Amino acid sequence: MTEGLGAKLREVRTAKGMSLRSLAQALGVSASLISQVEIGKTQPSVSTLFAMANHLGVSLDELVGNVPTAGPSPVAPAPAATDASTVRRAAEYPVIEMENGVRWEKLASVPGGPADALLVTYQPGASSSIEDRLMRHAGVEYAYLLEGELTLQLDFDTYVLHPGDSLSFDSMRPHLFVNHTDQVARGVWFVFGRRPQNETMPPAPVSIAHSAAPSSAVDVLRAMERLP
């Protein structure tokens, strides 16, 4: 899936006449990282994939091949056919293996619909972002933790989630998910309202790995002003 994912991202980028360098600058990452993702040599992090998809104006459905190619619709679908947007069997989930031990399984959803439905697994020590940087992307996230323990850092607050806990927040807020335990953490995610105008923002310049969190809200506002 990684090679197919990268090829699709490259196809969309070139179709839009966007260079590797311009995409990398917009996302706040290196051009070499984008290149390695496109040729399947590097697995993107959760936030990097969302940022790339948003900036390119492509949905997860399109990336994993859940959107049918253009063409005339049949007058009446065959009764025996199973629509993946209605029922998707467990063995049929498209899978994206992300960097840092995060696995996405694409659940049944209406192609082009308002939400991306995902079963997300965090291996022990896995993080949603490279180098534990807080990230932002367009949309609103809703999640329900099925098993394990997952830590969410959202702005200046930290939440430890356990099975049965749920969350929701505007994904434009700087955030980071980390599994600090030695057990797998798994939950169901819905990401709504990825904006068509591609209001993707590069990573917020905050790091919890090196205790470099801003000391005040003023620091955050100043950092935001530096973003393109």
C-alpha positions, 0 to 999 in steps of 0.5 A: 500500500505504501508504494501505491499511496506514494504513486498516487500522491505523485500523480496528483501533485504532477497533475496540479503542476506542483513541484516537490520543492513547493509542496515541501515548503508548504508543508514545512518538510524537506523535498527529499522526504516528499520524494521518498514518500512518493517512491515508497521508500519512506512511510509518512507520519499520520500528520504528514499524510493528512497535510499532503492530502489536504494541500493536494486536495485529495481525499483518503478515499481516492488515495486508497482507491475507494473512489470509482474512476470516472464514467457512466453510472450503471442504471441499476447495480447488480443485486449480488454486488456489495458496495464497500461504502455500505459494508466492508469486510474486516479482511477488505480494509485498505491499510496504510502503514505509517511511520513510527508504528501507526497503522490506518485501516480505512473503514466503510464510508461513502466516497466523497463523503464528509468524513474519513472513517479509520481504525487506528492502531498505535504500537508501543512507543508509536507517535502521530508525528515525526520527532514528537512535534505537535502538528495541525491539519484541516478538519475536526477529529472524533475518536473512541479508544477501544483498547490500550492507553494513548496520550493526547497533547492538545495545545498546552494540555495533556490527556491520557485516554483509556478504553471507553474514553472519547475525544473531539477537537478542531484539528487546526489546534496543535496536537500529538498522539503518543503511546507511552506504554508497552501495549498496543493502543487502538481506536476508531477515528472520524475526521470531518470537514477537510476544507476544500480550500486546503487550509493546511498548516505546516507543523506548529514549531513545538516539541515535547521531546526536548521540553521546548513548549512555549512558555505563554500564549503570546509565544504561540501567537508569535509562532503562528505569525511566522507560518506561511 
